[in-house]
């Protein structure tokens, strides 16, 4: 719960984006592709290579991709090298869903 609270505070204190943040942009497509790839690759390694149970591998791969996406947005805000965006997080969620459907058997 503390993590969620800290993330909400972090996003509330960000300055508004200086550039336009469109839902349909190259950046969002990259978020979708990378999130799906993280799910697929981590699922394959954890389940197929390391012989862990299917459900545990699915939870691991979803969690790893979500942490990577949230971490990227936090890094953008703290480092000032990027602009944190809740739209990026939505694109990450779409990528995670796509990765689950394509790479883990969908369920």
Backbone atoms as SQL, in Angstrom:
CREATE TABLE atoms (id INTEGER PRIMARY KEY, chain TEXT, resi INTEGER, resn TEXT, atom TEXT, x REAL, y REAL, z REAL);
INSERT INTO atoms VALUES
  (1, 'A', 1, 'UNK', 'N', 0.816, -1.191, 0.000),
  (2, 'A', 1, 'UNK', 'CA', 0.000, 0.000, 0.000),
  (3, 'A', 1, 'UNK', 'C', 0.861, 1.256, 0.000),
  (4, 'A', 2, 'UNK', 'N', 1.976, 1.197, 0.701),
  (5, 'A', 2, 'UNK', 'CA', 2.877, 2.337, 0.749),
  (6, 'A', 2, 'UNK', 'C', 3.434, 2.632, -0.642),
  (7, 'A', 3, 'UNK', 'N', 3.750, 1.589, -1.404),
  (8, 'A', 3, 'UNK', 'CA', 4.261, 1.777, -2.759),
  (9, 'A', 3, 'UNK', 'C', 3.234, 2.505, -3.628),
  (10, 'A', 4, 'UNK', 'N', 1.988, 2.102, -3.560),
  (11, 'A', 4, 'UNK', 'CA', 0.930, 2.745, -4.339),
  (12, 'A', 4, 'UNK', 'C', 0.806, 4.209, -3.935),
  (13, 'A', 5, 'UNK', 'N', 0.827, 4.479, -2.652),
  (14, 'A', 5, 'UNK', 'CA', 0.737, 5.850, -2.153),
  (15, 'A', 5, 'UNK', 'C', 1.898, 6.696, -2.672),
  (16, 'A', 6, 'UNK', 'N', 3.107, 6.162, -2.610),
  (17, 'A', 6, 'UNK', 'CA', 4.279, 6.899, -3.080),
  (18, 'A', 6, 'UNK', 'C', 4.206, 7.170, -4.578),
  (19, 'A', 7, 'UNK', 'N', 3.731, 6.206, -5.341),
  (20, 'A', 7, 'UNK', 'CA', 3.591, 6.403, -6.781),
  (21, 'A', 7, 'UNK', 'C', 2.561, 7.483, -7.069),
  (22, 'A', 8, 'UNK', 'N', 1.443, 7.470, -6.355),
  (23, 'A', 8, 'UNK', 'CA', 0.425, 8.501, -6.559),
  (24, 'A', 8, 'UNK', 'C', 0.963, 9.884, -6.208),
  (25, 'A', 9, 'UNK', 'N', 1.702, 9.996, -5.128),
  (26, 'A', 9, 'UNK', 'CA', 2.302, 11.272, -4.747),
  (27, 'A', 9, 'UNK', 'C', 3.303, 11.717, -5.813),
  (28, 'A', 10, 'UNK', 'N', 4.109, 10.786, -6.305),
  (29, 'A', 10, 'UNK', 'CA', 5.095, 11.111, -7.322),
  (30, 'A', 10, 'UNK', 'C', 4.422, 11.671, -8.576),
  (31, 'A', 11, 'UNK', 'N', 3.353, 11.035, -9.039),
  (32, 'A', 11, 'UNK', 'CA', 2.659, 11.520, -10.229),
  (33, 'A', 11, 'UNK', 'C', 1.937, 12.838, -9.958),
  (34, 'A', 12, 'UNK', 'N', 1.459, 13.043, -8.757),
  (35, 'A', 12, 'UNK', 'CA', 0.747, 14.285, -8.441),
  (36, 'A', 12, 'UNK', 'C', 1.685, 15.483, -8.415),
  (37, 'A', 13, 'UNK', 'N', 2.963, 15.257, -8.153),
  (38, 'A', 13, 'UNK', 'CA', 3.903, 16.369, -8.047),
  (39, 'A', 13, 'UNK', 'C', 4.613, 16.687, -9.352),
  (40, 'A', 14, 'UNK', 'N', 4.379, 15.907, -10.400),
  (41, 'A', 14, 'UNK', 'CA', 5.030, 16.169, -11.683),
  (42, 'A', 14, 'UNK', 'C', 4.458, 17.415, -12.325),
  (43, 'A', 15, 'UNK', 'N', 5.315, 18.120, -13.027),
  (44, 'A', 15, 'UNK', 'CA', 4.862, 19.258, -13.820),
  (45, 'A', 15, 'UNK', 'C', 4.137, 18.731, -15.050),
  (46, 'A', 16, 'UNK', 'N', 3.168, 19.465, -15.551),
  (47, 'A', 16, 'UNK', 'CA', 2.488, 19.027, -16.761),
  (48, 'A', 16, 'UNK', 'C', 3.471, 18.875, -17.916),
  (49, 'A', 17, 'UNK', 'N', 3.176, 17.952, -18.786),
  (50, 'A', 17, 'UNK', 'CA', 4.058, 17.699, -19.921),
  (51, 'A', 17, 'UNK', 'C', 4.149, 18.931, -20.810),
  (52, 'A', 18, 'UNK', 'N', 5.353, 19.219, -21.256),
  (53, 'A', 18, 'UNK', 'CA', 5.560, 20.362, -22.129),
  (54, 'A', 18, 'UNK', 'C', 5.172, 20.033, -23.560),
  (55, 'A', 19, 'UNK', 'N', 5.315, 18.782, -23.943),
  (56, 'A', 19, 'UNK', 'CA', 4.943, 18.384, -25.290),
  (57, 'A', 19, 'UNK', 'C', 3.647, 17.585, -25.235),
  (58, 'A', 20, 'UNK', 'N', 3.019, 17.492, -26.381),
  (59, 'A', 20, 'UNK', 'CA', 1.750, 16.784, -26.461),
  (60, 'A', 20, 'UNK', 'C', 1.977, 15.290, -26.262),
  (61, 'A', 21, 'UNK', 'N', 1.121, 14.668, -25.475),
  (62, 'A', 21, 'UNK', 'CA', 1.233, 13.245, -25.147),
  (63, 'A', 21, 'UNK', 'C', 0.038, 12.515, -25.753),
  (64, 'A', 22, 'UNK', 'N', 0.195, 12.029, -26.970),
  (65, 'A', 22, 'UNK', 'CA', -0.902, 11.369, -27.677),
  (66, 'A', 22, 'UNK', 'C', -0.954, 9.889, -27.330),
  (67, 'A', 23, 'UNK', 'N', -2.188, 9.342, -27.335),
  (68, 'A', 23, 'UNK', 'CA', -2.349, 7.905, -27.114),
  (69, 'A', 23, 'UNK', 'C', -1.790, 7.104, -28.285),
  (70, 'A', 24, 'UNK', 'N', -1.969, 7.597, -29.491),
  (71, 'A', 24, 'UNK', 'CA', -1.511, 6.881, -30.674),
  (72, 'A', 24, 'UNK', 'C', -0.260, 7.567, -31.215),
  (73, 'A', 25, 'UNK', 'N', 0.876, 7.129, -30.672),
  (74, 'A', 25, 'UNK', 'CA', 2.161, 7.698, -31.056),
  (75, 'A', 25, 'UNK', 'C', 3.209, 6.584, -31.014),
  (76, 'A', 26, 'UNK', 'N', 4.349, 6.859, -31.619),
  (77, 'A', 26, 'UNK', 'CA', 5.428, 5.873, -31.652),
  (78, 'A', 26, 'UNK', 'C', 5.841, 5.446, -30.243),
  (79, 'A', 27, 'UNK', 'N', 5.895, 6.399, -29.322),
  (80, 'A', 27, 'UNK', 'CA', 6.289, 6.106, -27.942),
  (81, 'A', 27, 'UNK', 'C', 5.342, 5.084, -27.296),
  (82, 'A', 28, 'UNK', 'N', 4.059, 5.240, -27.526),
  (83, 'A', 28, 'UNK', 'CA', 3.087, 4.307, -26.928),
  (84, 'A', 28, 'UNK', 'C', 3.211, 2.918, -27.557),
  (85, 'A', 29, 'UNK', 'N', 3.452, 2.890, -28.872),
  (86, 'A', 29, 'UNK', 'CA', 3.655, 1.602, -29.543),
  (87, 'A', 29, 'UNK', 'C', 4.874, 0.886, -28.976),
  (88, 'A', 30, 'UNK', 'N', 5.932, 1.641, -28.697),
  (89, 'A', 30, 'UNK', 'CA', 7.126, 1.037, -28.099),
  (90, 'A', 30, 'UNK', 'C', 6.846, 0.508, -26.700),
  (91, 'A', 31, 'UNK', 'N', 6.028, 1.221, -25.931),
  (92, 'A', 31, 'UNK', 'CA', 5.654, 0.725, -24.599),
  (93, 'A', 31, 'UNK', 'C', 4.894, -0.599, -24.715),
  (94, 'A', 32, 'UNK', 'N', 3.952, -0.683, -25.648),
  (95, 'A', 32, 'UNK', 'CA', 3.178, -1.910, -25.848),
  (96, 'A', 32, 'UNK', 'C', 4.104, -3.057, -26.250),
  (97, 'A', 33, 'UNK', 'N', 4.962, -2.814, -27.227),
  (98, 'A', 33, 'UNK', 'CA', 5.851, -3.863, -27.737),
  (99, 'A', 33, 'UNK', 'C', 6.819, -4.332, -26.659),
  (100, 'A', 34, 'UNK', 'N', 7.425, -3.399, -25.940),
  (101, 'A', 34, 'UNK', 'CA', 8.400, -3.799, -24.919),
  (102, 'A', 34, 'UNK', 'C', 7.747, -4.532, -23.752),
  (103, 'A', 35, 'UNK', 'N', 6.575, -4.085, -23.337),
  (104, 'A', 35, 'UNK', 'CA', 5.884, -4.771, -22.239),
  (105, 'A', 35, 'UNK', 'C', 5.504, -6.192, -22.642),
  (106, 'A', 36, 'UNK', 'N', 4.995, -6.353, -23.857),
  (107, 'A', 36, 'UNK', 'CA', 4.644, -7.694, -24.342),
  (108, 'A', 36, 'UNK', 'C', 5.886, -8.569, -24.446),
  (109, 'A', 37, 'UNK', 'N', 6.988, -7.994, -24.916),
  (110, 'A', 37, 'UNK', 'CA', 8.231, -8.754, -25.047),
  (111, 'A', 37, 'UNK', 'C', 8.772, -9.197, -23.685),
  (112, 'A', 38, 'UNK', 'N', 8.690, -8.313, -22.695),
  (113, 'A', 38, 'UNK', 'CA', 9.149, -8.685, -21.354),
  (114, 'A', 38, 'UNK', 'C', 8.311, -9.840, -20.818),
  (115, 'A', 39, 'UNK', 'N', 6.992, -9.785, -21.023),
  (116, 'A', 39, 'UNK', 'CA', 6.127, -10.886, -20.588),
  (117, 'A', 39, 'UNK', 'C', 6.532, -12.178, -21.296),
  (118, 'A', 40, 'UNK', 'N', 6.662, -12.124, -22.603),
  (119, 'A', 40, 'UNK', 'CA', 6.981, -13.328, -23.371),
  (120, 'A', 40, 'UNK', 'C', 8.326, -13.927, -23.008),
  (121, 'A', 41, 'UNK', 'N', 9.344, -13.100, -22.947),
  (122, 'A', 41, 'UNK', 'CA', 10.685, -13.611, -22.650),
  (123, 'A', 41, 'UNK', 'C', 10.807, -14.135, -21.224),
  (124, 'A', 42, 'UNK', 'N', 10.266, -13.385, -20.271),
  (125, 'A', 42, 'UNK', 'CA', 10.383, -13.833, -18.881),
  (126, 'A', 42, 'UNK', 'C', 9.542, -15.078, -18.629),
  (127, 'A', 43, 'UNK', 'N', 8.376, -15.174, -19.273),
  (128, 'A', 43, 'UNK', 'CA', 7.553, -16.383, -19.148),
  (129, 'A', 43, 'UNK', 'C', 8.303, -17.587, -19.711),
  (130, 'A', 44, 'UNK', 'N', 8.888, -17.407, -20.874),
  (131, 'A', 44, 'UNK', 'CA', 9.619, -18.513, -21.506),
  (132, 'A', 44, 'UNK', 'C', 10.766, -19.003, -20.616),
  (133, 'A', 45, 'UNK', 'N', 11.550, -18.073, -20.104),
  (134, 'A', 45, 'UNK', 'CA', 12.675, -18.463, -19.259),
  (135, 'A', 45, 'UNK', 'C', 12.187, -19.113, -17.975),
  (136, 'A', 46, 'UNK', 'N', 11.226, -18.483, -17.304),
  (137, 'A', 46, 'UNK', 'CA', 10.779, -18.969, -15.996),
  (138, 'A', 46, 'UNK', 'C', 10.033, -20.295, -16.103),
  (139, 'A', 47, 'UNK', 'N', 9.194, -20.442, -17.131),
  (140, 'A', 47, 'UNK', 'CA', 8.375, -21.661, -17.251),
  (141, 'A', 47, 'UNK', 'C', 9.070, -22.737, -18.080),
  (142, 'A', 48, 'UNK', 'N', 9.484, -22.394, -19.285),
  (143, 'A', 48, 'UNK', 'CA', 10.006, -23.403, -20.207),
  (144, 'A', 48, 'UNK', 'C', 11.447, -23.811, -19.890),
  (145, 'A', 49, 'UNK', 'N', 12.276, -22.867, -19.568),
  (146, 'A', 49, 'UNK', 'CA', 13.678, -23.177, -19.314),
  (147, 'A', 49, 'UNK', 'C', 13.941, -23.629, -17.878),
  (148, 'A', 50, 'UNK', 'N', 13.319, -22.935, -16.913),
  (149, 'A', 50, 'UNK', 'CA', 13.560, -23.265, -15.504),
  (150, 'A', 50, 'UNK', 'C', 12.541, -24.245, -14.929),
  (151, 'A', 51, 'UNK', 'N', 11.561, -24.643, -15.753),
  (152, 'A', 51, 'UNK', 'CA', 10.570, -25.679, -15.397),
  (153, 'A', 51, 'UNK', 'C', 9.728, -25.330, -14.170),
  (154, 'A', 52, 'UNK', 'N', 9.325, -24.062, -14.051),
  (155, 'A', 52, 'UNK', 'CA', 8.439, -23.650, -12.973),
  (156, 'A', 52, 'UNK', 'C', 6.982, -23.785, -13.427),
  (157, 'A', 53, 'UNK', 'N', 6.042, -23.866, -12.481),
  (158, 'A', 53, 'UNK', 'CA', 4.629, -24.032, -12.833),
  (159, 'A', 53, 'UNK', 'C', 4.104, -22.879, -13.692),
  (160, 'A', 54, 'UNK', 'N', 3.138, -23.204, -14.522),
  (161, 'A', 54, 'UNK', 'CA', 2.564, -22.247, -15.463),
  (162, 'A', 54, 'UNK', 'C', 2.005, -21.005, -14.771),
  (163, 'A', 55, 'UNK', 'N', 1.185, -21.187, -13.742),
  (164, 'A', 55, 'UNK', 'CA', 0.577, -20.033, -13.062),
  (165, 'A', 55, 'UNK', 'C', 1.620, -19.137, -12.415),
  (166, 'A', 56, 'UNK', 'N', 2.610, -19.728, -11.789),
  (167, 'A', 56, 'UNK', 'CA', 3.668, -18.941, -11.171),
  (168, 'A', 56, 'UNK', 'C', 4.481, -18.182, -12.203),
  (169, 'A', 57, 'UNK', 'N', 4.717, -18.805, -13.339),
  (170, 'A', 57, 'UNK', 'CA', 5.460, -18.141, -14.415),
  (171, 'A', 57, 'UNK', 'C', 4.664, -16.975, -14.980),
  (172, 'A', 58, 'UNK', 'N', 3.368, -17.151, -15.081),
  (173, 'A', 58, 'UNK', 'CA', 2.514, -16.071, -15.592),
  (174, 'A', 58, 'UNK', 'C', 2.528, -14.880, -14.626),
  (175, 'A', 59, 'UNK', 'N', 2.390, -15.152, -13.340),
  (176, 'A', 59, 'UNK', 'CA', 2.417, -14.081, -12.339),
  (177, 'A', 59, 'UNK', 'C', 3.778, -13.391, -12.349),
  (178, 'A', 60, 'UNK', 'N', 4.847, -14.167, -12.429),
  (179, 'A', 60, 'UNK', 'CA', 6.191, -13.597, -12.455),
  (180, 'A', 60, 'UNK', 'C', 6.378, -12.682, -13.658),
  (181, 'A', 61, 'UNK', 'N', 5.972, -13.136, -14.843),
  (182, 'A', 61, 'UNK', 'CA', 6.200, -12.346, -16.053),
  (183, 'A', 61, 'UNK', 'C', 5.350, -11.076, -16.072),
  (184, 'A', 62, 'UNK', 'N', 4.117, -11.159, -15.610),
  (185, 'A', 62, 'UNK', 'CA', 3.263, -9.967, -15.529),
  (186, 'A', 62, 'UNK', 'C', 3.853, -8.972, -14.528),
  (187, 'A', 63, 'UNK', 'N', 4.278, -9.470, -13.384),
  (188, 'A', 63, 'UNK', 'CA', 4.851, -8.601, -12.350),
  (189, 'A', 63, 'UNK', 'C', 6.128, -7.929, -12.825),
  (190, 'A', 64, 'UNK', 'N', 6.992, -8.683, -13.480),
  (191, 'A', 64, 'UNK', 'CA', 8.251, -8.125, -13.955),
  (192, 'A', 64, 'UNK', 'C', 8.004, -7.016, -14.973),
  (193, 'A', 65, 'UNK', 'N', 7.081, -7.245, -15.892),
  (194, 'A', 65, 'UNK', 'CA', 6.774, -6.229, -16.903),
  (195, 'A', 65, 'UNK', 'C', 6.144, -4.989, -16.270),
  (196, 'A', 66, 'UNK', 'N', 5.253, -5.183, -15.299),
  (197, 'A', 66, 'UNK', 'CA', 4.614, -4.049, -14.626),
  (198, 'A', 66, 'UNK', 'C', 5.635, -3.231, -13.848),
  (199, 'A', 67, 'UNK', 'N', 6.525, -3.890, -13.146),
  (200, 'A', 67, 'UNK', 'CA', 7.568, -3.180, -12.388),
  (201, 'A', 67, 'UNK', 'C', 8.484, -2.411, -13.334),
  (202, 'A', 68, 'UNK', 'N', 8.802, -2.990, -14.478),
  (203, 'A', 68, 'UNK', 'CA', 9.645, -2.295, -15.458),
  (204, 'A', 68, 'UNK', 'C', 8.949, -1.035, -15.970),
  (205, 'A', 69, 'UNK', 'N', 7.664, -1.131, -16.264),
  (206, 'A', 69, 'UNK', 'CA', 6.924, 0.033, -16.755),
  (207, 'A', 69, 'UNK', 'C', 6.795, 1.127, -15.721),
  (208, 'A', 70, 'UNK', 'N', 6.452, 0.757, -14.501),
  (209, 'A', 70, 'UNK', 'CA', 6.331, 1.740, -13.417),
  (210, 'A', 70, 'UNK', 'C', 7.695, 2.349, -13.106),
  (211, 'A', 71, 'UNK', 'N', 8.718, 1.503, -13.092),
  (212, 'A', 71, 'UNK', 'CA', 10.072, 1.989, -12.835),
  (213, 'A', 71, 'UNK', 'C', 10.528, 2.981, -13.882),
  (214, 'A', 72, 'UNK', 'N', 10.178, 2.731, -15.140),
  (215, 'A', 72, 'UNK', 'CA', 10.540, 3.654, -16.217),
  (216, 'A', 72, 'UNK', 'C', 9.894, 5.014, -16.018),
  (217, 'A', 73, 'UNK', 'N', 8.630, 5.031, -15.615),
  (218, 'A', 73, 'UNK', 'CA', 7.943, 6.306, -15.402),
  (219, 'A', 73, 'UNK', 'C', 8.516, 7.049, -14.186),
  (220, 'A', 74, 'UNK', 'N', 8.852, 6.315, -13.154),
  (221, 'A', 74, 'UNK', 'CA', 9.472, 6.941, -11.979),
  (222, 'A', 74, 'UNK', 'C', 10.831, 7.515, -12.365),
  (223, 'A', 75, 'UNK', 'N', 11.597, 6.763, -13.136),
  (224, 'A', 75, 'UNK', 'CA', 12.900, 7.243, -13.606),
  (225, 'A', 75, 'UNK', 'C', 12.737, 8.508, -14.436),
  (226, 'A', 76, 'UNK', 'N', 11.748, 8.524, -15.331),
  (227, 'A', 76, 'UNK', 'CA', 11.502, 9.718, -16.146),
  (228, 'A', 76, 'UNK', 'C', 11.253, 10.944, -15.265),
  (229, 'A', 77, 'UNK', 'N', 10.486, 10.760, -14.193),
  (230, 'A', 77, 'UNK', 'CA', 10.169, 11.884, -13.321),
  (231, 'A', 77, 'UNK', 'C', 11.323, 12.330, -12.461),
  (232, 'A', 78, 'UNK', 'N', 12.079, 11.387, -11.949),
  (233, 'A', 78, 'UNK', 'CA', 13.178, 11.711, -11.041),
  (234, 'A', 78, 'UNK', 'C', 14.383, 12.249, -11.798),
  (235, 'A', 79, 'UNK', 'N', 14.686, 11.669, -12.941),
  (236, 'A', 79, 'UNK', 'CA', 15.894, 12.046, -13.682),
  (237, 'A', 79, 'UNK', 'C', 15.710, 13.292, -14.537),
  (238, 'A', 80, 'UNK', 'N', 14.472, 13.643, -14.806),
  (239, 'A', 80, 'UNK', 'CA', 14.148, 14.764, -15.698),
  (240, 'A', 80, 'UNK', 'C', 14.643, 14.522, -17.128),
  (241, 'A', 81, 'UNK', 'N', 14.985, 13.271, -17.463),
  (242, 'A', 81, 'UNK', 'CA', 15.411, 12.937, -18.828),
  (243, 'A', 81, 'UNK', 'C', 14.216, 12.573, -19.702),
  (244, 'A', 82, 'UNK', 'N', 13.079, 12.430, -19.102),
  (245, 'A', 82, 'UNK', 'CA', 11.869, 12.111, -19.831),
  (246, 'A', 82, 'UNK', 'C', 10.689, 12.746, -19.138),
  (247, 'A', 83, 'UNK', 'N', 9.527, 12.533, -19.688),
  (248, 'A', 83, 'UNK', 'CA', 8.303, 13.063, -19.097),
  (249, 'A', 83, 'UNK', 'C', 7.428, 11.902, -18.665),
  (250, 'A', 84, 'UNK', 'N', 7.173, 11.732, -17.375),
  (251, 'A', 84, 'UNK', 'CA', 6.314, 10.635, -16.932),
  (252, 'A', 84, 'UNK', 'C', 4.893, 10.843, -17.449),
  (253, 'A', 85, 'UNK', 'N', 4.244, 9.749, -17.772),
  (254, 'A', 85, 'UNK', 'CA', 2.920, 9.839, -18.370),
  (255, 'A', 85, 'UNK', 'C', 2.059, 8.660, -17.933),
  (256, 'A', 86, 'UNK', 'N', 0.848, 8.963, -17.513),
  (257, 'A', 86, 'UNK', 'CA', -0.080, 7.886, -17.170),
  (258, 'A', 86, 'UNK', 'C', -0.513, 7.169, -18.455),
  (259, 'A', 87, 'UNK', 'N', -0.437, 7.837, -19.589),
  (260, 'A', 87, 'UNK', 'CA', -0.757, 7.177, -20.858),
  (261, 'A', 87, 'UNK', 'C', 0.281, 6.106, -21.191),
  (262, 'A', 88, 'UNK', 'N', 1.526, 6.331, -20.791),
  (263, 'A', 88, 'UNK', 'CA', 2.554, 5.302, -20.962),
  (264, 'A', 88, 'UNK', 'C', 2.215, 4.072, -20.128),
  (265, 'A', 89, 'UNK', 'N', 1.709, 4.298, -18.931),
  (266, 'A', 89, 'UNK', 'CA', 1.330, 3.169, -18.071),
  (267, 'A', 89, 'UNK', 'C', 0.161, 2.392, -18.661),
  (268, 'A', 90, 'UNK', 'N', -0.772, 3.080, -19.291),
  (269, 'A', 90, 'UNK', 'CA', -1.876, 2.388, -19.957),
  (270, 'A', 90, 'UNK', 'C', -1.338, 1.561, -21.118),
  (271, 'A', 91, 'UNK', 'N', -0.410, 2.130, -21.881),
  (272, 'A', 91, 'UNK', 'CA', 0.202, 1.384, -22.985),
  (273, 'A', 91, 'UNK', 'C', 0.958, 0.161, -22.455),
  (274, 'A', 92, 'UNK', 'N', 1.617, 0.304, -21.313),
  (275, 'A', 92, 'UNK', 'CA', 2.288, -0.835, -20.691),
  (276, 'A', 92, 'UNK', 'C', 1.276, -1.924, -20.331),
  (277, 'A', 93, 'UNK', 'N', 0.133, -1.517, -19.791),
  (278, 'A', 93, 'UNK', 'CA', -0.913, -2.480, -19.445),
  (279, 'A', 93, 'UNK', 'C', -1.454, -3.211, -20.666),
  (280, 'A', 94, 'UNK', 'N', -1.635, -2.489, -21.765),
  (281, 'A', 94, 'UNK', 'CA', -2.076, -3.116, -23.017),
  (282, 'A', 94, 'UNK', 'C', -1.026, -4.117, -23.491),
  (283, 'A', 95, 'UNK', 'N', 0.240, -3.740, -23.386),
  (284, 'A', 95, 'UNK', 'CA', 1.324, -4.643, -23.773),
  (285, 'A', 95, 'UNK', 'C', 1.377, -5.886, -22.901),
  (286, 'A', 96, 'UNK', 'N', 1.141, -5.720, -21.616),
  (287, 'A', 96, 'UNK', 'CA', 1.119, -6.879, -20.717),
  (288, 'A', 96, 'UNK', 'C', -0.013, -7.818, -21.100),
  (289, 'A', 97, 'UNK', 'N', -1.193, -7.266, -21.338),
  (290, 'A', 97, 'UNK', 'CA', -2.332, -8.089, -21.750),
  (291, 'A', 97, 'UNK', 'C', -2.025, -8.804, -23.067),
  (292, 'A', 98, 'UNK', 'N', -1.467, -8.091, -24.014),
  (293, 'A', 98, 'UNK', 'CA', -1.108, -8.690, -25.296),
  (294, 'A', 98, 'UNK', 'C', -0.083, -9.798, -25.107),
  (295, 'A', 99, 'UNK', 'N', 0.909, -9.557, -24.257),
  (296, 'A', 99, 'UNK', 'CA', 1.927, -10.570, -23.980),
  (297, 'A', 99, 'UNK', 'C', 1.328, -11.822, -23.349),
  (298, 'A', 100, 'UNK', 'N', 0.397, -11.637, -22.423),
  (299, 'A', 100, 'UNK', 'CA', -0.255, -12.793, -21.800),
  (300, 'A', 100, 'UNK', 'C', -1.034, -13.591, -22.841),
  (301, 'A', 101, 'UNK', 'N', -1.768, -12.890, -23.681),
  (302, 'A', 101, 'UNK', 'CA', -2.579, -13.563, -24.709),
  (303, 'A', 101, 'UNK', 'C', -1.714, -14.284, -25.736),
  (304, 'A', 102, 'UNK', 'N', -0.626, -13.660, -26.146),
  (305, 'A', 102, 'UNK', 'CA', 0.208, -14.242, -27.198),
  (306, 'A', 102, 'UNK', 'C', 1.188, -15.293, -26.708),
  (307, 'A', 103, 'UNK', 'N', 1.756, -15.095, -25.526),
  (308, 'A', 103, 'UNK', 'CA', 2.892, -15.909, -25.128),
  (309, 'A', 103, 'UNK', 'C', 2.655, -16.882, -23.982),
  (310, 'A', 104, 'UNK', 'N', 1.550, -16.762, -23.259),
  (311, 'A', 104, 'UNK', 'CA', 1.380, -17.635, -22.089),
  (312, 'A', 104, 'UNK', 'C', 0.171, -18.555, -22.209),
  (313, 'A', 105, 'UNK', 'N', -0.412, -18.626, -23.341),
  (314, 'A', 105, 'UNK', 'CA', -1.587, -19.475, -23.500),
  (315, 'A', 105, 'UNK', 'C', -2.880, -18.753, -23.202),
  (316, 'A', 106, 'UNK', 'N', -2.811, -17.478, -22.943),
  (317, 'A', 106, 'UNK', 'CA', -3.993, -16.649, -22.825),
  (318, 'A', 106, 'UNK', 'C', -4.774, -16.714, -21.546),
  (319, 'A', 107, 'UNK', 'N', -4.330, -17.422, -20.570),
  (320, 'A', 107, 'UNK', 'CA', -5.246, -17.456, -19.492),
  (321, 'A', 107, 'UNK', 'C', -4.834, -17.495, -18.145);
